[in-house]
Amino acid sequence: MEPSSPATPTALAETVAALQSRARAELAELVAFASVADEAQFPRSECEAAADWVVRALRAEGFTDVALLDTPDGTQSVYGFLPGPAGAPTVLLYAHYDVQPPLDEAAWLSPPFELTERDGRWYGRGAADCKGGLIMHLTAVRALKEHGGVPVNLKVIVEGSEEQGTGGLERYAQQHPELLAADAIVIGDAGNFRVGLPTVTATLRGMTLVRVQVDTLAGNLHSGQFGGAAPDALAALIRILDSLRAEDGTTVVDGLPSDASWEGLQYPEEEFRKDAKVLEGVGLIGSGTVADRLWARPAVTVLGIDCPPVVGATPAVHAGARALVSLRVPPGTCATEATKLLTAHLESAAPWGARVAVEQVGQGQAFRADTASPAYASMAEAMRVAYPGQEMQVSGMGGSIPLCNTLDALYPEAEILLIGLSEPEAQIHAVNESVSPEELERLSLAEALFLTHYADSRN
């Protein structure tokens, strides 16, 4: 098919705008899959259906070698390749179709797996993180195809277990190092610092996830008959978890530094309080600037505790209790070493000789990008056009994308860029996750322009 017009910025912008109704319809289809990669909560068939949707979408756009990859953690990722002009550079686009659980569904103002428009945003689990990222990639590809074709060799990888941190795609990539090789890699799983401010993410914190089991008795005991002398495992667990924070809330893990500073874009405290929806009168935790705490220092979070709920609780001294603990670590800190330090801290903090067993559940290394590379210049130019009057900003992100380090190790010459739709208003991982349709449109255009500029820069 003959292109309707040259791939000028204006022509691409008009085409991307015209594609937004299709983008919304397809995002609604994707959000409808409850693709939580945890069979204990949701059926595997939901993830399989989402993966099949991605396969069909890539094939429909002319991708070849489209394949479902059975990764070592038992999940599926989707790969596709779209050949470009002879001698063109190769760009890898990344997104993931698995999502976080909806949490308290009663707290959602609309069904979590039904894309719903409200107050100018589209609500639904995965709308921003990261099904919207896949739609962004598809929209950019479609816009370029209408104006002469995609000017690079394009690889797409859509992961099925990113939110679980089980490392399936990382291990698969290590076993098949040629598969994802590229000159530039665009990770569509980050986000702008705020709506309307184009941002690339330069750093990601690494993470370790551990399960802590505390045991004190052979079985539960009547609290009236034994309470006051029998060691309560739940109380011991609470003491252990409390040891992970200083009085001001700063994360404390013996041997792990927690005083680094962030140099770069800052996050004003009042803006953070608004974005995080901190209740009036409640203080922030930790010390230093907000950027220090989010992007340059470790952060511990207790993700869950197994103990009897209040409703139905009995008067018992508990024999055992367990918790799931997440520790985020900044670039420069090895996640493997942090896991060892966290394990030692938890074990040493046990009161009354309580038995503590720590099991590692997940782990990912921190990442730092080279923002002086040529691909960043191409992205800056693209964002300048997609966001008139704005210059590209560089920020950190407190979250983890373990695949980045795997790709960086496998392809040290590749330029890795992180963009995406997860700006603060998106409230990813929380109830009422949403995406800004304006951001989806702007970033789809930015990606299309980036691919054009990057191809030109390599000629």
DRENVO-690577 format. One record per residue (C-alpha): x, y, z. Coordinates in steps of 0.25 Angstrom, whole numbers, plus 5000, padded with zeros to 4 digits. Each point is the difference from the previous one (the first is absolute). Layout:
N
XYZ/...
// end
This chain:
459
500050005000/500550144996/500350095012/498950115002/501150105002/501550015004/500349975015/500150145004/499750045015/498750064996/499649884992/500349905010/499350095011/498750004992/500149854998/500349975014/498850095004/499149924990/500549875006/499550035014/498649944999/500749874996/501050015011/498850025011/499349884994/501249915000/500450045014/498649975005/500149864994/501449985007/499550065013/498949905000/501049885002/500249985015/501449974997/500649995013/501249905000/499649935013/499249874998/499750015015/499150124997/499650004986/499949884989/501249984991/499050014988/499950155002/501550024998/500049904988/498850084994/500850135001/501249944994/499249954988/499450144998/501450054999/500449894990/498850044991/500350155001/501549984996/499649914988/499050104995/501150114999/500949914992/500949955011/500749874996/500649905009/498950035010/500149895011/499549975014/501249985009/499949905011/500850065011/500749925011/499050065011/498949934993/499450134993/500050044986/500650124993/499750054985/501150034990/499950064986/500950054989/499650114990/501150014989/500450144996/500950064989/501349934997/501150055009/499150075009/500249995015/499249905009/499150065011/499449915011/498750055006/499649945014/498649995007/499349905009/498649955000/500049945014/499450095011/499950025015/498849945007/498850105001/500250005016/498750055006/499049994989/498950075008/500950135000/500050014985/499150104995/499849924988/500349854997/501549985000/500049914987/499050094992/500750134994/499150115005/500150154996/499950105011/500450145001/500950004988/500749875004/499949854997/499949915012/500349865001/501149905005/501250014991/499550124992/501350075003/500949885005/500249954990/498949964990/500050154996/501549994997/499749894990/498950084994/501050124999/501049914992/498949954991/499550144997/501450054997/500249884990/498650024993/500350154999/501349984993/499549894991/499050104995/501150094996/501049924992/500349895011/500849975012/501450064998/500749905009/500149855002/499049985011/499949905011/498949995010/500049925013/498850005009/500249945014/499049915008/500650005014/500650145002/499250035012/500349875007/501550025000/500249864997/501150024989/499549914989/500250094988/501450045006/500449865000/499449974987/500850124994/501349945006/499749874994/499750064986/501050125000/499850034985/498550015001/499950145006/501350064995/499850154995/500750134998/498950075009/499049955009/498850085004/499449955013/498550055000/499849975015/500450145007/499350134999/500150155000/500350085013/498650054998/498950024989/500550094989/501550005004/500849904991/500949925008/501049884998/500449925012/501549995003/500049915012/499249885006/500149955014/500349855001/499249915009/500049885008/498749935005/500149915012/499049925008/500250005015/499549885009/500050015015/499749885009/500050005015/499049895005/499649864995/498650054999/499050125004/499750015014/498950065008/500450155003/499349995014/500749885005/501450024993/500050154996/501150085007/501049895000/499949934987/500750064989/499150064990/500549984985/499250114995/500550105010/501449954997/499850034985/499550145003/501250025008/500949954989/499350094989/500050125009/501649995001/500050034985/499750145002/500650125008/499250095008/499850094989/499649894990/501449994993/500249864996/501049925008/500749884996/501349975007/501250024991/499250074989/500350154997/498850095001/500550144998/500350024985/499550134993/499350014986/500650104991/499050054989/498550024999/499450035014/498649965005/499450115008/499549955013/498650064998/499949944986/500449875006/498950015011/499050034990/500449894990/500149895012/498750055006/500650015014/498950045010/500050135006/500950015013/500849874996/501450024998/501049944990/501049905004/501550004999/501050114999/500650084988/499350054988/498849924994/500849974988/501149955010/499049905006/499449964987/501149984991/501350005008/499849925012/499549865005/498549995003/499349885008/498649974999/499249895007/499149954989/499149905008/499949935013/499449865002/499250015013/498649985005/499050114995/499350085010/498749944996/499949865006/501350015008/500149915013/500750035013/501349934996/501550025002/500549984986/501049894997/500450054986/499950124991/500650054987/500250124992/500450044986/501150115000/500550084988/501350075000/500350104989/501550044998/500650114992/501049994988/501449975006/499449905010/500049854996/498649945002/500749865004/500850075011/498850075004/499249875002/501149955008/500050125009/498550005001/500049855004/501150025011/499250125005/498749935001/500649885007/500850085010/498850095004/499249885005/499650025014/499949895011/500849904991/498849994990/500449914988/500150084987/500049944986/500250104989/499749954985/500450084988/498850024991/500550094989/501250094997/500450114990/501250084998/500050165000/500250074986/500750134996/499950044985/501050084992/499250134997/501250054992/499849904989/499550044986/498649935002/499750105011/500350124990/499049934990/499049995012/500250145004/499750054986/498849914999/499450055014/500350144996/499049994989/499049915007/499950095012/500150144993/500750105010/500649895009/501449945001/500349865003/500249985015/500949895007/499549945012/500149875009/499049905003/499849935013/499549874994/500749894994/500149944986/501049885001/500049974985/500850134998/501249955007/499949874992/500050074987/501150105004/500949885004/499649924987/500250124991/500950105006/500150094987/498550015000/499350145004/498949975010/498950115001/498849995010/498750084997/498649975002/498650035006/500249985015/500050155004/499550035015/498650014997/499949864994/500149945014/500649884995/499949885009/498950075008/498549994998/499450094989/501349994991/499850094988/500750054988/499950144993/499649994986/500750134997/501349935005/499849884992/499850084987/501250095003/500949885003/499649924988/500450124992/501350025007/500349854998/499750014985/500950124999/501149945008/500049884991/500150094988/501150095006/500849885005/500049944986/500550134994/501150015010/500549874997/500150024985/
// end
